[in-house]
Amino acid sequence: MTSDAAQKLLADVCATLARAGFDVASAGEDGSCGLRVRRETDSVMVGWVPASELDPSGREDAEFEGIRAALRSALLAILTQAGHGVQVDRASGEVRVRLLA
């Protein structure tokens, strides 16, 4: 994938998610929470960092796998319907988005 194609894919994924009502944070923002989208060499990765408000007790060991699973399902459906090739990255749990050939 060329750099231009990767940049276009990133912009399209961000615009698609914004139209679906998601607030997208930059993956480069330190300490930012929320939906994060970043470009890789041949794809775009979409992940989620929970806000502290979701864990009122402030536990460091809080798990958010139920929320992550629901979010992954929504991301897969939205991005597939928008015409993207998507899959869950097993190592990170993030959604990988590629251009369909």
Secondary structure, 3 states (H helix, E strand, C coil): CCHHHHHHHHHHHHHHHHHCCCCEEECCCCCCCEEEEEECCCCEEEEEECCHHHCCCCCCCCCCHHHHHHHHHHHHHHHHHCCCEEEECCCCCCEEEECCC
